[in-house]
Amino acid sequence: MFPLRLLRTARRVLPAKSLSTTGQLTDLTVDNEGIATLTLQRAPVNSLNVELLQELTTVLGQVEKDKAKGLVLTSASPSVFSAGLDITEMYNPNVERLTALWTSLQDLWATLYSAPYPTAVAINGHAPAGGCMMALCCEYRTMVSGRYTIGLNETAVGIPVPEWLIGTMCKVISQREAEVALNAGLMFTVEEALKVGLIDETATDKADAIEKSKKFIKRFDKISPIAHSLTKQRFRSDVLQPFAKNREADLNQFKYVVLQPEVQELLGQIIQKLKQKKAAK
Ligand SMILES: CCCCCCCCCCCC/C=C/CC(=O)SCCNC(=O)CCNC(=O)[C@H](O)C(C)(C)COP(=O)(O)OP(=O)(O)OC[C@H]1O[C@@H](n2cnc3c(N)ncnc32)[C@H](O)[C@@H]1OP(=O)(O)O
């Protein structure tokens, strides 16, 4: 059984910045209403390596411990929310590091998806794969309008989508839309994402996205933290509980898939394409 994570006492309203911490790869600030903003800042594209994944999970633990009113997740990049898992961590990998990568991703997903406080994301740029995964974990998604894309393109990089991530997606958009998109690794434009319900609203810029995210968090001002956190976890328990039982098998499948020669070849081609794209800029 997935352990329930309840906020047992009222959330505190802390003075501005009292919880603020700046890690190497993230920045956490808290406003004077007690809402935490966690900013990804691993340049250039917030790709998720072991260190960023672990730092994110640690900071989320801090947000919970300090009883912030809620969390807004965003990025310091002007055009990318997160490029997903760091592809260089999966290409010709050291197996110990690959294990750490996947277990750290599992920890982050489980911590964010079951967070006992309200969560919202201000998606201020592209959000492929692991970037979309983090957004899907939040309770409310606002995305800045522009020529950005969001979606789970794992199959396009040779990785089958695990059940817990399919389940996370199917809680947000219809199973039909999810199946069509995930089987083919399709990415959505901002307008398409809004139409299928992958995002809840659009924003003119990052400041607007953060403001809309905070407005969502404030909806819970008069809701008991225990009522909120228990109801949220009941909605999500059918995804969280099987995940908790199958973590080891999920890890072994991931390593097996990533180490297949054809997946390695595909990852090598993607790294090459990204390099060529940069050179052509
Ligand atoms: C049976 C069950 C099996 C279990 C296993 C299942 C596993 C499922 C996984 C589910 C969990 C979630 C995890 C998913 C896996 C992934 O996340 S894979 C990563 C997929 N990501 C992508 O495909 C994105 C690739 N990047 C881009 O498309 C673009 O970079 C961008 C649109 C994000 C941004 O474009 P732009 O702003 O033009 O920047 P670029 O010039 O392209 O890049 C700048 C710079 O960053 C490097 N980079 C980009 N993306 C990544 C990345 N993901 N990892 C590492 N590095 C990246 C790029 O190479 C450039 O580097 P240099 O400046 O040239 O050094």
The ligand as an SDF file (V2000), in Angstrom:
LIG
                    3D

 65 67  0  0  0  0  0  0  0  0999 V2000
    8.4130   -1.5050  -20.2410 C   0  0  0  0  0  0  0  0  0  0  0  0
    8.7090   -0.3460  -19.3530 C   0  0  0  0  0  0  0  0  0  0  0  0
   10.0470    0.2080  -19.5690 C   0  0  0  0  0  0  0  0  0  0  0  0
   10.3920    1.2360  -18.5780 C   0  0  0  0  0  0  0  0  0  0  0  0
   11.1290    2.3310  -19.1690 C   0  0  0  0  0  0  0  0  0  0  0  0
   10.2780    3.4010  -19.6520 C   0  0  0  0  0  0  0  0  0  0  0  0
   10.8620    4.7620  -19.6000 C   0  0  0  0  0  0  0  0  0  0  0  0
    9.8330    5.7910  -19.8560 C   0  0  0  0  0  0  0  0  0  0  0  0
   10.1770    7.1630  -19.4350 C   0  0  0  0  0  0  0  0  0  0  0  0
    9.0940    7.8560  -18.7530 C   0  0  0  0  0  0  0  0  0  0  0  0
    9.5080    8.8900  -17.7470 C   0  0  0  0  0  0  0  0  0  0  0  0
    9.8610   10.1600  -18.2530 C   0  0  0  0  0  0  0  0  0  0  0  0
   11.1450   10.0810  -18.9240 C   0  0  0  0  0  0  0  0  0  0  0  0
   11.2580   10.1870  -20.1750 C   0  0  0  0  0  0  0  0  0  0  0  0
   12.4540    9.9900  -20.9680 C   0  0  0  0  0  0  0  0  0  0  0  0
   12.9690   11.2940  -21.4560 C   0  0  0  0  0  0  0  0  0  0  0  0
   12.7570   12.3150  -20.8860 O   0  0  0  0  0  0  0  0  0  0  0  0
   13.9650   11.2020  -22.8150 S   0  0  0  0  0  0  0  0  0  0  0  0
   14.3260   12.8830  -23.2260 C   0  0  0  0  0  0  0  0  0  0  0  0
   13.4430   13.3100  -24.2920 C   0  0  0  0  0  0  0  0  0  0  0  0
   13.7050   14.6980  -24.5950 N   0  0  0  0  0  0  0  0  0  0  0  0
   13.7260   15.1460  -25.8290 C   0  0  0  0  0  0  0  0  0  0  0  0
   13.5360   14.4060  -26.7750 O   0  0  0  0  0  0  0  0  0  0  0  0
   14.0270   16.6320  -26.0140 C   0  0  0  0  0  0  0  0  0  0  0  0
   15.2160   16.8790  -26.8610 C   0  0  0  0  0  0  0  0  0  0  0  0
   15.4840   18.3170  -26.9640 N   0  0  0  0  0  0  0  0  0  0  0  0
   14.7870   19.1370  -27.7660 C   0  0  0  0  0  0  0  0  0  0  0  0
   13.8840   18.7570  -28.4770 O   0  0  0  0  0  0  0  0  0  0  0  0
   15.1990   20.5890  -27.7660 C   0  0  0  0  0  0  0  0  0  0  0  0
   16.4690   20.6860  -27.1750 O   0  0  0  0  0  0  0  0  0  0  0  0
   14.2350   21.5320  -27.0120 C   0  0  0  0  0  0  0  0  0  0  0  0
   12.9300   21.6790  -27.8170 C   0  0  0  0  0  0  0  0  0  0  0  0
   13.9200   21.0100  -25.6060 C   0  0  0  0  0  0  0  0  0  0  0  0
   14.8780   22.9340  -26.8510 C   0  0  0  0  0  0  0  0  0  0  0  0
   15.2940   23.4320  -28.0980 O   0  0  0  0  0  0  0  0  0  0  0  0
   16.3060   24.6570  -28.1690 P   0  0  0  0  0  0  0  0  0  0  0  0
   15.9140   25.6970  -27.2160 O   0  0  0  0  0  0  0  0  0  0  0  0
   16.4190   25.0260  -29.6060 O   0  0  0  0  0  0  0  0  0  0  0  0
   17.6890   24.0860  -27.6080 O   0  0  0  0  0  0  0  0  0  0  0  0
   18.7020   23.0830  -28.3360 P   0  0  0  0  0  0  0  0  0  0  0  0
   19.6810   23.8860  -29.1680 O   0  0  0  0  0  0  0  0  0  0  0  0
   17.9730   21.9860  -29.0130 O   0  0  0  0  0  0  0  0  0  0  0  0
   19.4790   22.4530  -27.0860 O   0  0  0  0  0  0  0  0  0  0  0  0
   20.3770   23.2530  -26.3020 C   0  0  0  0  0  0  0  0  0  0  0  0
   21.3710   22.3230  -25.6640 C   0  0  0  0  0  0  0  0  0  0  0  0
   20.7000   21.3970  -24.8020 O   0  0  0  0  0  0  0  0  0  0  0  0
   21.0130   20.0550  -25.1930 C   0  0  0  0  0  0  0  0  0  0  0  0
   19.8460   19.1920  -24.9390 N   0  0  0  0  0  0  0  0  0  0  0  0
   18.6070   19.3610  -25.3920 C   0  0  0  0  0  0  0  0  0  0  0  0
   17.7970   18.4070  -24.9150 N   0  0  0  0  0  0  0  0  0  0  0  0
   18.5490   17.6150  -24.1310 C   0  0  0  0  0  0  0  0  0  0  0  0
   18.2730   16.4420  -23.3480 C   0  0  0  0  0  0  0  0  0  0  0  0
   17.0580   15.9080  -23.2270 N   0  0  0  0  0  0  0  0  0  0  0  0
   19.2970   15.9060  -22.6890 N   0  0  0  0  0  0  0  0  0  0  0  0
   20.5450   16.4240  -22.7470 C   0  0  0  0  0  0  0  0  0  0  0  0
   20.8610   17.5360  -23.4720 N   0  0  0  0  0  0  0  0  0  0  0  0
   19.8730   18.1100  -24.1540 C   0  0  0  0  0  0  0  0  0  0  0  0
   21.3770   20.1800  -26.6610 C   0  0  0  0  0  0  0  0  0  0  0  0
   22.1520   19.1100  -27.0810 O   0  0  0  0  0  0  0  0  0  0  0  0
   22.1420   21.4800  -26.6540 C   0  0  0  0  0  0  0  0  0  0  0  0
   23.4240   21.1840  -26.0830 O   0  0  0  0  0  0  0  0  0  0  0  0
   24.7450   21.9810  -26.4810 P   0  0  0  0  0  0  0  0  0  0  0  0
   24.4890   23.4070  -26.1030 O   0  0  0  0  0  0  0  0  0  0  0  0
   24.9100   21.7620  -27.9490 O   0  0  0  0  0  0  0  0  0  0  0  0
   25.8280   21.3480  -25.6750 O   0  0  0  0  0  0  0  0  0  0  0  0
  1  2  1  0
  2  3  1  0
  3  4  1  0
  4  5  1  0
  5  6  1  0
  6  7  1  0
  7  8  1  0
  8  9  1  0
  9 10  1  0
 10 11  1  0
 11 12  1  0
 12 13  1  0
 13 14  2  0
 14 15  1  0
 15 16  1  0
 16 17  2  0
 16 18  1  0
 18 19  1  0
 19 20  1  0
 20 21  1  0
 21 22  1  0
 22 23  2  0
 22 24  1  0
 24 25  1  0
 25 26  1  0
 26 27  1  0
 27 28  2  0
 27 29  1  0
 29 30  1  0
 29 31  1  0
 31 32  1  0
 31 33  1  0
 31 34  1  0
 34 35  1  0
 35 36  1  0
 36 37  2  0
 36 38  1  0
 36 39  1  0
 39 40  1  0
 40 41  2  0
 40 42  1  0
 40 43  1  0
 43 44  1  0
 44 45  1  0
 45 46  1  0
 45 60  1  0
 46 47  1  0
 47 48  1  0
 47 58  1  0
 48 49  1  0
 48 57  1  0
 49 50  2  0
 50 51  1  0
 51 52  1  0
 51 57  2  0
 52 53  1  0
 52 54  2  0
 54 55  1  0
 55 56  2  0
 56 57  1  0
 58 59  1  0
 58 60  1  0
 60 61  1  0
 61 62  1  0
 62 63  2  0
 62 64  1  0
 62 65  1  0
M  END
$$$$
